[in-house]
Amino acid sequence: MQLVATHLGCRPGDERALFAGLSFDITAGEALLVTGPNGAGKSSLLRIVAGYLAPEAGAVTLEGGEDGAPLACQCHYLGHRDGLRAALSVRENLVFFRALLGGDGDIAAALGAVGMARLIDNPVATLSAGQRRRVALARLIAVPRPLWLLDEPTSALDGAGQEMVAACIEQHLARGGLALVATHLPIAVPARRIILGGAS
């Protein structure tokens, strides 16, 4: 399996171009880190790959993926917002998203992987920002998909949480997954890197 981006360009609305002619590939078992200053287009790149934003030019394909399934159905996008329902418990949130996305992963195991098993029945409204980030990451494990698109996945996390994110990414790669990660902070995962220029 391989994610291939060819000559991508991004110009949101009438704004200046964030990037142009961007090409890269990621093979199963690999991660690619996207770095650069604020406004360089890191989040926009991930949104293009996820299908949330149309590129000005170029194309993105997932070769060797599930036949007939659109790329959007073969990837997970973890953005700045966690997307959790505050009134529901941790367990209820994962049950909801597993049903919505059509997965059958083990919820308890997913929460154990992110260090949240003991809070499984707590309302999300009672969690800290870092704990909510952990639950959001657990969704990716509970509903397996080959491509992870992670936008600042370690935000709001302490040192232990950042190590947990790296461990989850490494386990995903070991299972043949792919990861495209936009980040300002170092992540202890063997990965190639691309640097986007942009506004200072």
C-alpha positions in Angstrom: 0.0 0.0 0.0 1.3 3.5 -0.9 0.0 7.0 -0.5 1.0 9.1 -3.5 0.7 12.9 -3.7 1.6 14.5 -7.0 2.1 18.2 -7.7 -0.2 19.4 -5.0 -1.1 23.0 -4.8 -3.1 24.8 -2.2 -4.7 28.3 -2.3 -7.6 28.5 0.2 -10.2 30.9 -1.2 -8.7 34.2 -2.4 -5.6 33.8 -0.1 -2.0 33.5 -1.3 -0.8 30.1 -2.3 0.4 28.0 0.7 2.3 25.6 -1.4 2.6 24.4 -5.0 4.1 21.5 -6.9 4.3 19.3 -3.7 4.9 15.6 -4.3 5.6 12.8 -1.9 4.8 9.2 -1.2 4.4 7.1 1.9 4.7 3.3 1.8 3.1 0.8 4.2 5.0 0.9 7.5 6.3 4.4 7.0 5.6 7.8 8.6 6.1 11.2 7.1 6.4 14.3 9.3 5.3 17.6 7.9 6.9 20.6 9.7 7.1 24.3 9.1 6.0 27.6 10.6 2.5 28.7 11.4 0.6 29.4 8.2 2.8 27.2 6.0 -0.1 24.9 5.1 0.5 21.8 7.3 -3.1 21.5 8.4 -4.3 22.3 4.9 -2.2 19.5 3.4 -3.7 17.0 5.8 -7.2 18.3 5.0 -6.6 17.8 1.3 -5.5 14.2 1.8 -8.5 13.6 4.0 -10.8 15.0 1.3 -12.0 18.0 3.4 -10.3 20.5 1.2 -10.0 20.5 -2.6 -6.4 21.1 -3.9 -5.8 23.9 -6.3 -3.8 21.4 -8.4 -2.5 17.9 -8.3 -3.9 14.7 -6.9 -3.7 12.2 -4.0 -4.2 8.5 -4.3 -3.9 5.5 -2.0 -2.5 2.7 -4.1 -3.2 -0.9 -3.0 -5.9 0.1 -0.6 -9.4 -1.4 -0.4 -10.8 -1.8 -3.9 -13.6 0.7 -4.7 -13.3 2.5 -1.3 -12.7 6.2 -1.5 -9.5 7.5 0.3 -11.7 9.3 2.9 -13.0 5.9 4.0 -9.5 4.5 4.4 -8.1 7.2 6.6 -8.5 8.7 10.0 -8.1 12.4 10.5 -7.2 13.7 14.0 -7.3 17.5 13.9 -7.1 20.3 16.5 -10.6 19.7 17.8 -11.2 16.3 19.5 -14.8 15.9 18.2 -16.0 14.2 21.4 -19.5 14.5 22.8 -19.0 16.1 26.3 -22.3 14.7 27.7 -21.4 11.1 26.9 -19.0 8.9 28.7 -15.6 7.8 27.3 -17.1 4.4 26.5 -20.2 5.9 24.9 -18.1 8.1 22.7 -16.1 5.2 21.4 -19.2 3.1 20.9 -20.8 5.9 18.9 -17.8 6.5 16.7 -17.2 2.8 16.1 -20.8 2.4 15.0 -20.6 5.6 12.8 -17.4 4.5 11.1 -18.2 0.8 10.8 -15.5 -0.6 13.0 -15.3 -3.6 15.3 -12.2 -2.9 17.4 -11.9 -3.6 21.1 -12.8 -0.4 22.9 -11.2 -1.5 26.2 -8.0 -2.4 24.4 -8.0 0.9 22.6 -8.4 2.9 25.8 -5.7 0.8 27.5 -3.3 1.7 24.7 -3.7 5.4 25.4 -3.8 5.0 29.2 -7.5 5.8 29.7 -9.0 2.4 30.6 -9.6 3.4 34.2 -11.7 6.4 33.1 -13.9 4.4 30.6 -17.2 5.3 32.3 -16.3 9.0 33.1 -18.2 11.7 31.3 -16.0 13.4 28.7 -17.0 16.8 30.2 -15.0 15.9 33.3 -11.7 15.2 31.5 -8.7 17.4 31.1 -7.6 18.6 27.6 -4.8 16.0 27.6 -7.2 13.2 28.6 -9.6 14.2 25.8 -6.7 14.1 23.4 -6.0 10.5 24.5 -9.6 9.5 24.0 -9.6 11.0 20.5 -6.6 9.0 19.7 -8.2 5.8 21.0 -10.9 6.2 18.2 -8.2 5.5 15.7 -7.3 2.3 17.4 -10.9 1.2 17.9 -11.7 1.6 14.2 -8.7 0.3 12.3 -7.9 2.2 9.0 -4.6 2.1 7.1 -3.9 5.8 6.9 -3.6 8.1 9.9 -3.6 11.8 9.3 -2.5 13.5 12.6 -2.5 17.3 13.0 -0.4 18.2 16.1 -1.2 14.9 17.8 0.8 15.7 21.0 -0.9 19.0 21.7 -2.1 19.3 25.3 -0.1 16.2 26.3 2.6 15.9 28.9 5.9 14.0 28.4 4.3 10.7 29.1 1.4 11.5 26.7 3.9 12.4 24.0 5.7 9.0 24.4 2.3 7.3 24.3 1.5 9.0 20.9 4.8 7.8 19.5 4.2 4.3 20.7 0.7 4.2 19.1 2.1 5.5 15.8 4.9 2.9 15.9 2.4 0.1 16.6 0.2 1.3 13.7 3.2 1.3 11.4 4.3 -2.2 12.6 0.9 -3.4 11.5 1.5 -2.1 8.0 -0.2 1.3 8.5 0.8 4.7 7.1 1.0 8.0 9.0 1.2 11.6 7.8 1.9 13.8 10.8 1.9 17.6 11.0 3.8 18.8 14.0 5.8 21.5 15.6 7.1 19.2 18.3 9.6 16.4 17.9 8.0 12.9 17.8 10.2 9.9 18.6 9.1 7.9 15.5 11.5 7.0 12.7 10.2 9.1 9.8 11.1 11.0 6.7 10.3 14.7 6.8 9.1 17.5 4.6 9.3 21.1 5.5 6.7 23.6 4.2 7.7 27.2 3.9 5.1 30.0 4.6 4.3 32.9 6.7 6.6 33.7 9.7 
